[in-house]
């Protein structure tokens, strides 16, 4: 069970702080069960979710060490542009990756969409809306988690990754 103050990744919402464990007095809520009151870090609102929730993934934010190790892997990752016979199939593939709640999968998805963007630009075309939407969602989820894990502002995550990759990612060279 998570405790108030813990940072968690909640479904496709992203990083949230556990504000409290409560039994909300709201209609449609089983008052006999404990609920987490979650405050998303990078969007507005609050979320009430059962402590025992089998429908939406909730896990701790990765550690700084895990975040650094993940960034170290980026130069060796290979991602090809994802193609699908229909936009619906493409969206389902992207959605499955996003719902995996795995940072490595998110990086590979972003690299795949980036490769697709480069190919489109080489042909004087624009990236499709489905690709753009999932790229933004993957960036929001990944950068949000890395921001918290590495204790750096959200908008500094992408430049930090780029700097580390350009430096050749010497393990442990960049401070957390």
C-alpha positions in Angstrom: 0.0 0.0 0.0 1.3 3.4 -0.9 1.5 6.1 1.8 0.6 9.9 1.6 3.5 11.7 0.0 4.5 8.7 -2.2 4.9 9.4 -5.9 3.2 6.9 -8.2 2.5 6.5 -11.9 -1.3 6.1 -12.3 -2.5 4.6 -15.6 -2.2 7.0 -18.5 -2.6 10.0 -16.2 1.1 9.8 -15.3 2.8 10.9 -12.1 0.6 11.6 -9.1 1.3 12.3 -5.5 -0.7 10.2 -3.0 -2.3 12.9 -0.9 -4.2 10.7 1.5 -5.9 7.4 2.0 -9.6 8.0 2.6 -13.1 6.8 2.4 -14.8 9.4 0.2 -18.4 10.4 0.9 -19.5 10.5 -2.7 -22.3 8.8 -4.5 -21.3 5.7 -6.5 -18.4 5.0 -4.3 -18.1 1.9 -2.0 -17.6 3.6 1.3 -16.4 0.4 3.0 -13.2 0.4 0.9 -10.2 2.7 1.3 -9.4 5.0 -1.6 -6.3 6.9 -2.6 -6.7 10.6 -3.2 -4.2 11.3 -6.0 -3.0 14.7 -7.2 -1.6 14.6 -10.7 1.7 16.5 -10.9 1.5 17.7 -14.5 -2.2 18.4 -14.9 -5.1 19.7 -12.9 -7.6 17.9 -10.8 -7.7 15.1 -8.3 -8.4 11.3 -8.6 -10.0 9.0 -6.2 -9.2 5.4 -6.9 -9.7 2.2 -4.8 -6.5 1.1 -3.0 -7.3 -2.4 -4.4 -7.8 -1.4 -8.1 -7.6 -4.1 -10.6 -8.5 -1.9 -13.6 -5.9 0.9 -13.7 -2.2 0.3 -13.2 -0.6 2.1 -10.3 3.1 1.7 -9.5 5.9 3.6 -7.8 7.9 6.1 -9.9 11.3 4.6 -11.0 14.3 5.5 -9.0 17.0 7.9 -10.1 19.4 5.0 -10.6 16.8 3.2 -12.9 16.2 6.5 -14.8 19.9 7.0 -15.4 20.3 3.3 -16.5 17.4 3.7 -18.9 19.0 6.8 -20.4 22.2 4.9 -20.8 20.4 2.4 -23.0 19.0 4.9 -25.5 22.1 5.0 -27.9 21.8 1.3 -28.4 18.1 1.2 -29.0 16.9 0.7 -32.6 13.4 1.8 -33.5 11.8 1.6 -37.0 8.8 3.6 -38.0 5.7 1.7 -37.1 3.3 1.0 -40.0 -0.2 -0.4 -39.8 -2.8 -1.2 -42.4 -5.3 1.2 -40.9 -5.3 4.2 -38.6 -7.3 2.2 -36.1 -4.7 -0.5 -36.0 -2.0 2.1 -35.6 -3.8 3.7 -32.7 -4.4 0.3 -31.1 -0.7 -0.5 -31.3 0.3 2.9 -29.8 -2.3 2.6 -27.1 -1.1 -0.9 -26.1 2.5 0.5 -25.8 1.3 3.5 -23.7 -0.8 1.2 -21.5 2.2 -1.0 -20.8 3.4 1.7 -18.4 7.0 0.8 -19.2 9.5 3.6 -19.7 11.6 1.6 -22.1 8.5 0.9 -24.3 7.7 4.6 -24.2 11.2 5.5 -25.4 11.0 3.0 -28.2 7.6 4.3 -29.2 8.9 7.9 -29.3 11.9 6.8 -31.3 9.6 5.0 -33.8 7.4 8.0 -34.2 10.4 10.2 -34.6 11.8 8.0 -37.4 8.4 8.2 -39.0 8.5 12.0 -38.7 11.9 12.1 -40.4 10.7 10.0 -43.2 7.6 12.2 -43.7 9.7 15.4 -43.7 12.1 13.9 -46.2 9.0 13.5 -48.5 7.8 17.1 -47.7 4.9 15.6 -45.8 3.6 16.0 -42.3 3.3 13.4 -39.6 -0.2 12.0 -39.1 -2.5 13.2 -36.3 -2.5 9.7 -34.6 1.3 9.7 -34.6 1.4 13.3 -33.2 -1.1 12.5 -30.5 0.7 9.4 -29.2 4.1 11.1 -29.4 2.8 13.9 -27.1 1.2 11.4 -24.7 4.4 9.2 -24.6 6.5 12.4 -24.0 4.2 13.6 -21.2 4.3 10.2 -19.5 8.0 9.5 -19.9 9.3 13.1 -19.2 6.9 13.4 -16.2 8.3 10.2 -14.6 11.9 11.1 -15.4 11.4 14.6 -14.1 10.3 13.2 -10.7 12.9 10.4 -10.7 15.8 12.7 -11.5 14.5 15.7 -9.5 14.7 18.0 -12.5 12.0 20.3 -14.0 9.7 18.7 -16.6 10.9 21.0 -19.4 14.5 20.2 -18.7 14.1 16.4 -19.2 14.4 16.3 -23.0 17.5 18.5 -23.0 19.0 16.5 -20.2 18.5 13.2 -22.2 19.9 14.8 -25.3 23.0 16.0 -23.4 23.5 12.6 -21.9 23.1 10.8 -25.2 25.5 13.3 -26.9 28.1 12.6 -24.2 27.9 8.9 -24.9 26.1 8.2 -21.6 29.1 7.3 -19.4 27.4 5.4 -16.6 27.0 7.6 -13.5 28.8 10.6 -15.2 25.8 12.9 -14.9 24.5 13.5 -11.5 20.9 12.6 -10.6 
